[in-house]
């Protein structure tokens, strides 16, 4: 079983579109959408949700007013200013759940309680089992929820003896990306030939190198600026990152997305390019 995580240094590079089309070509796999802040893999794969779990990834301080003696210690010790100065109530929007107020309260009027921060779904797509999640807007702990998605995907893959786990990671280089990469056998870096795309690609390469994860490169819409595409290719060669394929800008991809379809089903050239990615992955990962 090999785990592949698709990431990008920035949003809008075509990472999720690439992942969905690759999923249609890989056999015996489990899918995971780890972009929990803005999940959209389901828009192309149309999975049927089989179960839903409430995810409680954070804690908040809850006050028992009957025990409070208005001593103000919670206010004095809270570095996040989550306790109001006039009546010593907890401001949920500012509370970080650190528990200091609970420790210093002499009457035990405060306690930490787990709160709902998102939902975790187990679904069935036409290409296999799929785990996806949605973080409540503004909620913290996106990295923890990503880890839960990966944990569920791994459990299913082991139980059903799957060959592949394909993860659609988060854009950027923050905590959700690091959680997406954790335990992966390989990262696929999807970029575009723009100055911002190249700059953000360099940053995400640093993350991948730090965790010593092998990586492959996909240049999407490479023909929009072939000069920058060549610079990206040369840079990645120096970093020992293999070019898996280059995908041209195509109206067929645009029209496929508008219809909620996969471009590999609508264009033979694009399909051949994605089959090349599959062949390269199979060779690199030594999957039969």
ROTOR-117624 format. One record per residue (C-alpha): chain; residue number from 1; x, z, y. Coordinates in steps of 0.25 Angstrom, whole numbers. Each point is the difference from the previous one (the first is absolute). Example, Ala and Ser with C-alpha at 12.3 -4.5 7.8 and 13.67 -1.06 7.14 Angstrom:
ROTOR-117624
   loba   drenvo       u       w       v
      A        1      49      31     -18
      A        2       6      -2      14
//
This chain:
ROTOR-117624
   loba   drenvo       u       w       v
      A        1       0       0       0
      A        2       6      -4      13
      A        3      -5       4      14
      A        4       0     -10      12
      A        5      -3       5      14
      A        6      -3     -11      11
      A        7       4       5      14
      A        8       3      -6      13
      A        9       7       5      13
      A       10     -12      -3       8
      A       11     -15      -3      -1
      A       12      -6     -14      -1
      A       13      11      -6      -8
      A       14      -9      -4     -11
      A       15       4      11     -10
      A       16     -14       3      -5
      A       17      -4     -15      -2
      A       18      13      -1      -7
      A       19      -3      12      -9
      A       20     -14      -5      -4
      A       21       5     -14      -3
      A       22      12       5      -9
      A       23     -10      10      -7
      A       24      -8     -12      -5
      A       25      13      -6      -7
      A       26       5      13      -6
      A       27      -5       4     -14
      A       28      -4      14      -5
      A       29       2       7      13
      A       30      -6      12       8
      A       31      -2      -2      15
      A       32       2      11      11
      A       33      -3      -2      15
      A       34       9      10       7
      A       35      -4      -4      14
      A       36      -9      12       1
      A       37      -2       0      15
      A       38      -5     -14       0
      A       39      -3      -5     -14
      A       40      -4     -14      -2
      A       41       5      -5     -13
      A       42     -15       2      -5
      A       43      -4     -11      10
      A       44       7     -11      -9
      A       45      -2       6     -14
      A       46     -14       6       1
      A       47       2      11     -10
      A       48     -12       8      -5
      A       49       2      15       3
      A       50      -1       8     -13
      A       51       2      14       6
      A       52       3       7      13
      A       53       7      13       2
      A       54       0       8      13
      A       55      15       2       4
      A       56       3      13       7
      A       57      14      -2       5
      A       58       1      10      12
      A       59      -4      14       3
      A       60      -6       6      13
      A       61      -1      15       5
      A       62     -14       5      -1
      A       63      -4      12       7
      A       64     -10      12      -4
      A       65      -5       4      13
      A       66      -5      13      -6
      A       67      14       5      -3
      A       68       6      -5      13
      A       69       4      12      10
      A       70       5     -10      11
      A       71      14       5      -1
      A       72       6     -14       4
      A       73      11       0     -10
      A       74      -4     -13      -6
      A       75       0      -6      15
      A       76      14       6       2
      A       77       6      -6     -12
      A       78      -6     -14      -1
      A       79      10     -10       4
      A       80     -10     -11       0
      A       81      -9       6      10
      A       82     -12      -1     -10
      A       83      -6      14       4
      A       84      -8       0      12
      A       85       4      10      11
      A       86     -13       6       4
      A       87      -7       3     -13
      A       88      11      -3     -11
      A       89      -7     -10      -7
      A       90       7     -11      -9
      A       91       0     -14       6
      A       92       0      -9     -13
      A       93       5     -12       7
      A       94      13       8       3
      A       95       2       8     -12
      A       96      11      -4      -9
      A       97      -3       9     -11
      A       98      13       7       0
      A       99      -6      14      -3
      A      100       7       8      11
      A      101     -13       5       6
      A      102      -4       5     -14
      A      103      13       8      -2
      A      104       0       7      13
      A      105     -15       3       0
      A      106      -1      16      -2
      A      107     -15      -1      -5
      A      108       1     -12      -9
      A      109     -10      -7       9
      A      110       7     -14      -2
      A      111       2      -8     -13
      A      112       4     -14      -4
      A      113     -10      -9      -6
      A      114       2     -14      -6
      A      115      -7     -11       7
      A      116      -4     -14      -3
      A      117      10     -10       5
      A      118      -4     -12      -8
      A      119      -6      -7     -12
      A      120       7      -5     -13
      A      121      -7     -11      -8
      A      122       3      -5     -14
      A      123      -5     -14      -1
      A      124       0     -13      -9
      A      125       4     -13       6
      A      126       0     -13      -8
      A      127      15       1      -1
      A      128       0      14      -6
      A      129      -2      15       4
      A      130       2       3      15
      A      131       2      13       7
      A      132      -3       0      15
      A      133      -2      11      11
      A      134      -5       2      14
      A      135       5      10       9
      A      136     -10       6      10
      A      137       4      -6      14
      A      138       9      10       7
      A      139       3       8     -12
      A      140      14       4      -4
      A      141       7       0     -13
      A      142      -1     -15      -3
      A      143      13       1      -8
      A      144      -6      10      -9
      A      145     -12      -9      -2
      A      146       9     -12      -3
      A      147       7       9     -11
      A      148     -14       2      -6
      A      149      -3     -15      -1
      A      150      14      -2      -7
      A      151      -2      12      -9
      A      152     -14      -5      -5
      A      153       5     -15      -1
      A      154      12       5      -9
      A      155      -9       9      -9
      A      156      -9     -12      -3
      A      157      12     -10      -2
      A      158       6      10     -10
      A      159     -13       3      -7
      A      160      -4     -15      -1
      A      161      15      -5      -3
      A      162       0      -9      12
      A      163      12      -9       3
      A      164      -1       1      16
      A      165      -4       9      11
      A      166      -2      -8      13
      A      167       0       8      12
      A      168      -5      -5      14
      A      169       8       9       9
      A      170      -1       4      14
      A      171       6      -7      12
      A      172      11       6       8
      A      173      11      10      -5
      A      174      -8      13       1
      A      175      -4      11     -10
      A      176     -11      -9      -7
      A      177      11     -11      -2
      A      178      10      10      -6
      A      179     -11       6      -9
      A      180      -4     -14      -4
      A      181      14      -3      -4
      A      182       3      13      -8
      A      183       2      -3     -14
      A      184      -1     -15       1
      A      185       9     -10      -8
      A      186       0     -10      11
      A      187      -4      -3      14
      A      188      -5     -13       5
      A      189       2      -2      15
      A      190     -10      -9       7
      A      191       5      -5      14
      A      192      -3     -11      10
      A      193       9      -8       8
      A      194      -1       7      13
      A      195      10       8       8
      A      196      -9      12      -2
      A      197      -2      -3     -15
      A      198      15      -1      -2
      A      199       3      13       8
      A      200     -10       8      -8
      A      201       5      -6     -13
      A      202      14       5       3
      A      203      -6      14       1
      A      204      -8       0     -13
      A      205      12      -6      -7
      A      206       7      13       5
      A      207     -11       8      -7
      A      208       1      -7     -13
      A      209      15       1       0
      A      210       0      15       3
      A      211      -9       2     -13
      A      212       9     -10      -8
      A      213     -12      -9      -4
      A      214       3     -15      -3
      A      215      -8      -9       9
      A      216      -4     -15       1
      A      217      -4      -7      12
      A      218     -12      -9       3
      A      219      -1      -8      14
      A      220     -14      -3       3
      A      221      -3     -11      10
      A      222      15      -4      -1
      A      223      -2     -13       7
      A      224      -6       5      13
      A      225      15       3       3
      A      226      10      -5     -10
      A      227      12       4       8
      A      228      -4      15      -1
      A      229      -4      -2     -14
      A      230      14      -5      -3
      A      231       6      12       7
      A      232      -9      10      -8
      A      233       4      -7     -13
      A      234      15       1       4
      A      235      -2      15       4
      A      236      -7       3     -13
      A      237      11      -7      -8
      A      238      10       9       6
      A      239      -8      12      -3
      A      240      -1      -5     -15
      A      241     -15      -2       2
      A      242      -5     -13      -8
      A      243      -9     -10       6
      A      244     -12       0      -9
      A      245      -8     -11       7
      A      246      -3      -6      14
      A      247     -15      -2       3
      A      248      -4     -11      10
      A      249     -10       2      11
      A      250     -13      -7      -6
      A      251     -14      -2       5
      A      252      -4       2     -15
      A      253       5      14       1
      A      254      -8       3      12
      A      255     -13      -7      -5
      A      256       2       8     -14
      A      257       1      13       8
      A      258     -13      -3       8
      A      259      -7      -3     -13
      A      260       6      12      -7
      A      261       7      -8     -10
      A      262      14      -1      -5
      A      263       9     -11       5
      A      264       6      -2     -14
      A      265     -13      -5      -5
      A      266      -1     -10      11
      A      267      13      -7       1
      A      268      10      -4     -11
      A      269      13       1       9
      A      270      -3      14       4
      A      271      -4       3     -14
      A      272      14      -5      -5
      A      273       7       8      11
      A      274      -7      13      -5
      A      275       3      -3     -15
      A      276      14      -1       4
      A      277      -1      14       6
      A      278      -6       4     -14
      A      279      11      -6      -7
      A      280      11       6       8
      A      281      -6      14      -1
      A      282      -2      -2     -15
      A      283      15      -4      -1
      A      284       5      11       9
      A      285      -9      11      -6
      A      286       3      -5     -14
      A      287     -15       0      -4
      A      288      -4      -9     -11
//
